[in-house]
Amino acid sequence: MMDYTHFRQLIEEELASVRQQIETLTESLQVQPDYELGEGDPAVVQWELDHAMLERLQAHEADLQAALQRIEEGTYGICEVCGGIINPERLEILPTTTRCIRCAQKR
């Protein structure tokens, strides 16, 4: 069985960074722009971009938490489709992946 200490550390560091970004964006989104300014107003556009980024970060946070859970359960690095081992180099680049490269390409 492979030692996933390195991947746990990698994921935990990324999770801390993502949570900090979520906190910062959440604070900036507390002030909603005045939609009276119009749809194309830079303040409105920026708020909408920040809101979309927050949603992406929250999804990434959930993926990171799921990866940590798989490490705890002993299923990390195992393809959810074919049950094969996910190449550690793939996990290094994409630590939240749940599919080996072959199954990911079939998708």
The 8 nearest C-alpha neighbors of each residue, nearest first, counted from 0:
[[1, 2, 3, 73, 76, 74, 84, 75],
 [0, 2, 3, 76, 4, 87, 75, 73],
 [3, 1, 4, 0, 5, 6, 7, 70],
 [2, 4, 6, 5, 7, 1, 70, 75],
 [5, 3, 7, 6, 2, 8, 9, 70],
 [4, 6, 8, 3, 7, 9, 2, 10],
 [5, 7, 9, 3, 8, 4, 10, 94],
 [8, 6, 4, 10, 9, 5, 11, 3],
 [9, 7, 11, 5, 6, 10, 12, 4],
 [8, 10, 6, 12, 7, 11, 5, 13],
 [9, 11, 13, 7, 12, 8, 14, 6],
 [10, 12, 14, 8, 13, 9, 7, 15],
 [13, 11, 15, 9, 14, 10, 8, 16],
 [12, 14, 16, 10, 11, 15, 17, 9],
 [13, 15, 11, 17, 12, 16, 10, 18],
 [16, 14, 18, 12, 13, 17, 11, 19],
 [15, 17, 13, 19, 14, 18, 20, 12],
 [18, 16, 14, 20, 19, 15, 13, 21],
 [17, 19, 21, 15, 20, 16, 14, 22],
 [20, 18, 22, 16, 17, 21, 23, 15],
 [19, 21, 17, 23, 18, 22, 24, 16],
 [22, 20, 18, 24, 19, 23, 25, 17],
 [21, 23, 19, 25, 20, 24, 18, 26],
 [22, 24, 20, 26, 21, 25, 19, 27],
 [25, 23, 27, 21, 26, 22, 28, 20],
 [26, 24, 22, 28, 27, 23, 21, 29],
 [25, 27, 23, 24, 29, 28, 22, 30],
 [28, 26, 24, 29, 25, 30, 23, 49],
 [27, 29, 25, 30, 26, 24, 31, 46],
 [30, 28, 26, 27, 31, 25, 24, 32],
 [31, 29, 28, 27, 32, 26, 46, 33],
 [30, 32, 29, 28, 33, 46, 43, 34],
 [33, 31, 43, 34, 42, 30, 46, 36],
 [32, 34, 35, 36, 31, 43, 42, 37],
 [33, 35, 36, 37, 32, 43, 38, 40],
 [34, 36, 33, 37, 38, 32, 40, 43],
 [37, 35, 34, 33, 40, 38, 43, 39],
 [38, 36, 35, 40, 34, 39, 43, 33],
 [37, 39, 40, 43, 34, 36, 44, 35],
 [40, 38, 37, 41, 44, 43, 36, 42],
 [39, 41, 43, 42, 37, 38, 36, 44],
 [40, 42, 44, 43, 45, 39, 46, 38],
 [43, 41, 45, 44, 40, 32, 46, 33],
 [42, 44, 46, 40, 41, 45, 32, 47],
 [43, 45, 41, 47, 46, 42, 48, 40],
 [46, 44, 48, 42, 47, 43, 41, 49],
 [45, 47, 49, 43, 48, 44, 50, 42],
 [46, 48, 50, 44, 45, 49, 51, 43],
 [49, 47, 45, 51, 50, 46, 52, 44],
 [50, 48, 52, 46, 47, 51, 45, 53],
 [49, 51, 47, 53, 48, 52, 46, 54],
 [52, 50, 48, 54, 53, 49, 47, 55],
 [53, 51, 49, 55, 54, 50, 56, 48],
 [54, 52, 50, 56, 51, 55, 49, 57],
 [53, 55, 57, 51, 52, 56, 58, 50],
 [56, 54, 52, 58, 53, 57, 59, 51],
 [55, 57, 59, 53, 58, 54, 60, 52],
 [56, 58, 60, 54, 59, 55, 53, 61],
 [57, 59, 61, 55, 60, 56, 54, 62],
 [60, 58, 56, 62, 61, 57, 63, 55],
 [59, 61, 57, 63, 58, 62, 56, 64],
 [60, 62, 64, 58, 59, 63, 65, 57],
 [63, 61, 59, 65, 60, 64, 95, 66],
 [64, 62, 66, 60, 65, 61, 95, 59],
 [63, 65, 61, 67, 66, 62, 60, 68],
 [64, 66, 68, 62, 63, 67, 61, 69],
 [67, 65, 69, 63, 68, 64, 95, 62],
 [68, 66, 70, 64, 69, 65, 71, 63],
 [67, 69, 65, 71, 66, 70, 72, 64],
 [70, 68, 75, 72, 74, 66, 71, 67],
 [69, 71, 75, 67, 73, 68, 72, 74],
 [72, 70, 68, 69, 73, 67, 74, 75],
 [73, 71, 69, 70, 74, 68, 75, 67],
 [72, 74, 70, 71, 75, 69, 68, 76],
 [73, 75, 69, 72, 77, 70, 76, 71],
 [76, 74, 69, 70, 77, 73, 66, 72],
 [75, 77, 85, 84, 74, 78, 97, 90],
 [76, 78, 84, 75, 85, 74, 83, 82],
 [79, 77, 98, 82, 83, 99, 80, 97],
 [78, 80, 82, 97, 98, 81, 77, 83],
 [81, 79, 78, 82, 98, 102, 83, 99],
 [82, 80, 83, 78, 79, 102, 99, 98],
 [83, 81, 78, 77, 79, 80, 84, 98],
 [84, 82, 78, 81, 77, 85, 99, 80],
 [83, 85, 77, 76, 78, 86, 82, 99],
 [86, 84, 99, 76, 77, 78, 87, 83],
 [85, 87, 89, 88, 84, 90, 99, 76],
 [88, 86, 90, 89, 91, 85, 76, 84],
 [89, 87, 91, 86, 90, 92, 85, 93],
 [88, 90, 86, 92, 87, 91, 93, 85],
 [91, 89, 94, 87, 93, 88, 92, 86],
 [90, 92, 88, 89, 94, 93, 87, 6],
 [93, 91, 89, 90, 94, 88, 87, 95],
 [92, 94, 90, 95, 96, 91, 89, 88],
 [95, 93, 90, 91, 96, 92, 10, 6],
 [96, 94, 66, 93, 63, 62, 97, 90],
 [97, 95, 94, 93, 98, 90, 99, 66],
 [96, 98, 78, 79, 95, 99, 77, 76],
 [99, 97, 78, 103, 96, 79, 102, 100],
 [98, 100, 85, 78, 102, 101, 103, 86],
 [99, 101, 103, 102, 104, 98, 85, 89],
 [102, 100, 104, 103, 99, 105, 98, 106],
 [101, 103, 105, 104, 99, 100, 98, 106],
 [104, 102, 100, 106, 105, 101, 98, 99],
 [103, 105, 101, 102, 106, 100, 99, 98],
 [106, 104, 102, 103, 101, 100, 99, 98],
 [105, 103, 104, 102, 101, 98, 100, 80]]
